[in-house]
Amino acid sequence: LGSYLGFNSSYFSSLFKKETGVSFVEYLSKIRIEKAKELLKEPGLRIQDVCLMVGYNDVKYFTKLFIRHTGLKPNEFRKIFA
């Protein structure tokens, strides 16, 4: 995104964090996990499908981030909220 806006990535990252208080990667992860939470409420979607739909190729990594953001594994979240 930084290069798209004409900034080098380091400058963009520092500027983004200065303005928002979080790194761009943290912000993007939060947005992706929020979308995953919506998708996990759909019973027809597999967790692997949700993982891919929100931009992660590795289910283990997605699960790790999901737990970090929600305190629950994706399947636990689904059981509670779907």
Order of alpha helices (4+ residues) and beta strands (2+ residues): alpha-alpha-alpha-alpha-alpha
